[in-house]
Amino acid sequence: MTDAFDKVPAGTWTIDPMHSTAGFSVRHLMGKVRGTFEEFTGFVTTAERPDDCSATATIAMSSVNTGVRMRDDDLRSANFFDIDRFPEMTFAGTGLTVNDGLYELSGRLTIRGITRDVAMAVEFLGLDETGLQGEQRIGFSAATTIRRSDFGVGAAGEGEKVVVGDKVTVQLDVQAVRERAA
């Protein structure tokens, strides 16, 4: 992990969806299924003090993509995400902590109308003072593991057979562009 985060200027940064991914992996039968959400928006707010930093994100649940249309349709259905009733997943970060050079972003994750506290391990990937069009950019990766049952997503496996695991690993790889002062 780089220590350059303390050189990031305070401000609001808009997540660049063309250079960012929101993904997940979950056990399915004897393997793992990986997927992404293709549509999301969000902001990162940086400050002098890490605990004054925050992040927000909104993900369109209809944009789930595992590469298998039938599975994606099932994920969109009432069996899992129920996108007709709950079209978005949201995250509201409440503060960044630094412990032995490791960053952790605490926040509130809402899926299917259920909100839980989560903590994401964050790796700061750098600051670019002169992006392709002269803009400032920051990059970071963040990850956490959640239990889908905590959010009412899907049914448990039947008997001893695990069809879909309860633990879901969430992985974000983000580039964000600093908003220009008005």
C-alpha positions in Angstrom: 0.0 0.0 0.0 1.3 3.4 -0.9 1.4 6.2 1.7 0.5 8.9 -0.9 -3.1 9.1 0.2 -2.1 12.0 2.5 -1.2 14.0 -0.6 -4.7 13.7 -2.1 -6.3 17.2 -2.1 -9.6 17.6 -0.3 -12.6 17.6 -2.6 -15.3 15.7 -4.3 -14.4 13.0 -6.8 -16.9 11.5 -9.3 -16.6 7.8 -10.0 -15.7 7.2 -13.6 -17.7 4.2 -14.7 -15.7 3.7 -17.8 -12.6 3.0 -15.7 -14.2 1.3 -12.8 -15.8 -2.0 -12.0 -18.2 -3.2 -9.3 -18.0 -7.0 -9.1 -18.8 -10.0 -6.9 -18.1 -13.7 -6.5 -20.1 -16.4 -4.7 -19.9 -20.1 -4.4 -22.3 -22.0 -6.8 -22.3 -25.8 -6.5 -18.7 -26.9 -6.7 -17.3 -23.6 -8.1 -17.5 -19.9 -7.9 -19.6 -17.5 -10.1 -18.2 -14.1 -10.8 -20.3 -11.2 -12.0 -20.3 -7.4 -12.4 -22.8 -4.6 -12.2 -22.6 -2.6 -15.4 -24.4 0.6 -14.3 -23.4 2.5 -11.2 -22.7 6.1 -10.0 -21.0 7.5 -7.0 -18.8 10.1 -5.3 -15.8 10.0 -3.1 -15.2 12.9 -0.7 -11.6 13.4 0.5 -10.6 15.5 3.4 -7.5 16.4 5.5 -8.5 13.9 8.2 -9.3 10.3 7.1 -12.3 10.0 9.3 -13.9 13.0 7.4 -13.6 11.1 4.1 -16.7 9.4 2.7 -18.1 7.7 -0.3 -21.5 7.0 -1.8 -22.5 4.7 -4.6 -25.8 3.6 -6.3 -25.8 0.4 -8.4 -28.6 -0.5 -10.8 -29.5 -4.1 -9.9 -30.9 -4.7 -13.4 -27.3 -4.3 -14.7 -26.1 -7.6 -13.1 -24.0 -9.6 -15.6 -22.5 -13.0 -14.9 -22.2 -13.9 -18.6 -25.2 -16.3 -18.5 -28.5 -14.7 -19.5 -30.7 -17.3 -17.7 -28.7 -16.9 -14.5 -28.8 -13.1 -14.8 -32.6 -13.2 -15.3 -32.9 -15.4 -12.2 -30.8 -12.9 -10.2 -33.1 -10.0 -11.3 -36.2 -12.0 -10.3 -37.9 -12.0 -6.9 -35.8 -15.2 -6.1 -32.8 -12.9 -5.5 -32.6 -9.1 -6.1 -36.4 -8.5 -6.9 -35.5 -5.6 -9.1 -39.1 -4.6 -9.7 -39.4 -3.7 -6.0 -35.8 -2.9 -5.2 -34.1 -1.5 -8.4 -31.0 -0.2 -6.6 -28.3 -1.1 -4.1 -26.8 1.8 -2.3 -23.7 2.3 -0.2 -23.1 5.3 2.1 -19.6 5.4 3.5 -19.3 7.0 6.9 -15.6 7.3 7.5 -12.2 6.1 6.7 -9.8 4.7 9.3 -6.1 4.0 9.0 -4.5 1.3 11.1 -0.9 0.2 10.6 -1.0 1.7 7.1 -4.2 -0.2 6.1 -7.3 1.7 5.2 -10.9 0.7 6.1 -14.1 2.4 4.9 -17.1 1.9 7.2 -20.5 2.4 5.8 -24.1 1.4 5.4 -25.0 -1.0 2.6 -28.7 -1.3 1.5 -29.9 -4.3 -0.6 -33.6 -5.2 -1.0 -34.5 -2.4 1.4 -32.4 -3.9 4.2 -29.5 -1.8 5.5 -26.5 -3.3 7.3 -23.2 -1.9 8.5 -20.2 -3.1 6.5 -16.5 -2.4 6.5 -14.4 -2.4 3.3 -10.7 -2.9 3.1 -9.3 -0.2 0.9 -6.1 -0.1 -1.1 -5.2 3.4 -2.4 -3.7 3.0 -5.9 -2.6 6.5 -6.5 -3.2 10.1 -7.5 -2.8 11.3 -11.1 -2.4 15.1 -11.3 -2.7 15.2 -15.1 -5.2 12.8 -16.5 -5.9 12.4 -20.2 -7.7 15.7 -20.3 -5.8 17.5 -17.5 -8.1 16.3 -14.8 -7.0 15.0 -11.4 -7.8 11.3 -10.8 -7.5 8.9 -7.8 -7.7 5.2 -7.9 -8.4 2.6 -5.3 -9.6 -1.0 -4.8 -12.0 -2.0 -2.0 -13.3 -5.4 -0.9 -15.6 -6.9 1.7 -17.5 -10.1 2.3 -21.2 -10.0 3.1 -23.8 -12.6 3.8 -26.6 -12.5 1.3 -29.0 -13.9 3.9 -28.5 -10.7 5.9 -30.1 -8.8 3.1 -32.9 -11.3 2.3 -31.2 -12.3 -1.1 -32.1 -15.8 -2.3 -32.9 -19.0 -0.5 -30.5 -21.2 1.3 -29.4 -24.6 -0.2 -31.6 -27.6 0.4 -30.2 -30.1 3.0 -26.5 -30.6 2.8 -26.2 -29.4 -0.8 -25.0 -25.9 -1.2 -26.5 -24.5 -4.4 -25.5 -20.8 -3.8 -23.2 -19.9 -1.0 -24.2 -17.4 1.7 -20.9 -15.5 1.6 -20.5 -13.0 -1.2 -17.2 -11.3 -1.9 -17.7 -7.7 -3.2 -14.8 -6.1 -5.1 -14.6 -2.5 -6.4 -11.9 -1.1 -8.6 -12.5 2.6 -8.9 -11.0 5.6 -10.7 -12.6 8.9 -9.7 -12.2 12.4 -11.2 -12.0 15.5 -9.1 -14.8 17.9 -9.6 -13.7 21.3 -10.8 -14.5 24.3 -8.5 -17.4 26.4 -9.9 
